[in-house]
């Protein structure tokens, strides 16, 4: 029986390092300090969100329907994942603001949703 790889220490919550790999077929063991991919450091909830987002081909309206959450909540979860992957969302903030205004003008979001998004 296999278990998912722990990525954080259960004691101090810092990132863990993989130091041993083993082949299930021939039992070869390799020891070294291995890094985990960024996606392995995401929570299960974040991974499930990414899967739904990708299956929806990035269509936020579809993600809203699938998860039963509002547009601002979808955006918040997306920003959370972006931050967890180590990307700075501040430089994209200006672009996001103009996008929010554009979406408001097109009637894709309500004024209340636009205000909430601009405050985030």
C-alpha positions in Angstrom: 0.0 0.0 0.0 1.4 3.4 -0.9 0.7 6.7 0.8 0.9 10.2 -0.6 4.2 11.9 -0.1 4.2 14.2 2.9 5.5 17.6 1.9 5.4 19.4 5.3 6.8 18.3 8.6 4.0 17.2 11.0 5.9 18.9 13.9 7.0 22.3 12.6 5.2 22.5 9.2 8.4 23.4 7.3 8.9 21.7 3.9 10.3 18.2 4.0 13.1 16.9 1.7 13.0 13.5 -0.1 16.3 11.7 0.5 15.6 8.2 -0.7 13.9 6.6 -3.8 13.3 2.9 -4.3 12.4 0.9 -7.4 9.4 -1.4 -6.7 10.5 -3.8 -9.4 14.2 -4.4 -8.6 14.5 -2.8 -5.1 17.3 -0.4 -6.2 17.6 2.3 -3.7 18.9 5.8 -4.5 19.8 8.2 -1.7 20.4 11.9 -2.2 18.7 15.1 -1.6 15.8 15.4 -4.0 13.5 18.4 -4.6 9.8 18.0 -5.0 8.0 19.7 -7.9 6.1 22.8 -7.0 2.7 21.1 -7.5 3.6 18.6 -4.8 3.7 21.4 -2.3 0.0 22.3 -2.9 -2.8 21.2 -0.6 -5.2 18.6 -1.8 -7.9 21.3 -2.0 -5.7 23.4 -4.3 -4.9 20.4 -6.5 -8.6 19.6 -6.8 -9.3 23.3 -7.7 -6.6 23.2 -10.4 -8.0 20.0 -11.9 -11.5 21.5 -12.1 -10.0 24.8 -13.5 -8.1 22.8 -16.2 -11.0 20.6 -17.2 -13.0 23.8 -17.5 -10.3 25.1 -19.8 -9.9 28.1 -17.5 -13.5 29.2 -18.0 -14.3 30.8 -14.6 -18.1 30.6 -15.2 -17.8 26.8 -15.5 -15.6 26.6 -12.4 -18.2 28.7 -10.5 -21.0 26.2 -11.6 -18.9 23.1 -10.8 -17.9 24.2 -7.3 -21.0 26.2 -6.5 -19.0 29.3 -5.6 -19.0 33.0 -6.7 -16.7 34.6 -9.2 -14.7 36.4 -6.5 -14.2 33.1 -4.6 -12.9 31.4 -7.8 -10.5 34.3 -8.3 -9.4 34.2 -4.7 -8.7 30.4 -5.0 -6.8 31.0 -8.2 -4.7 33.7 -6.6 -4.0 31.4 -3.6 -2.7 28.7 -6.0 -0.5 31.2 -7.9 1.0 32.5 -4.6 1.5 28.9 -3.4 3.5 28.2 -6.6 5.8 31.1 -5.7 4.6 33.6 -8.2 4.1 37.3 -7.3 0.6 38.3 -8.2 1.4 42.0 -7.4 2.8 42.7 -10.9 -0.3 41.2 -12.4 -2.6 43.3 -10.1 -2.6 46.3 -12.5 -3.5 44.1 -15.4 -6.2 42.4 -13.3 -7.8 45.7 -12.4 -8.2 46.7 -16.0 -9.6 43.2 -16.7 -12.1 43.7 -13.9 -13.3 47.0 -15.3 -13.5 45.4 -18.8 -15.6 42.5 -17.4 -17.9 45.0 -15.6 -18.4 47.0 -18.8 -19.3 43.7 -20.7 -21.8 42.8 -18.0 -19.8 39.6 -17.0 -19.7 40.6 -13.4 -21.9 42.8 -11.2 -20.7 46.1 -9.7 -20.6 44.5 -6.3 -18.4 41.7 -7.6 -16.1 44.2 -9.2 -15.8 46.2 -6.0 -15.0 43.0 -4.0 -12.4 42.0 -6.6 -10.8 45.4 -6.6 -10.5 45.3 -2.8 -8.7 41.9 -2.8 
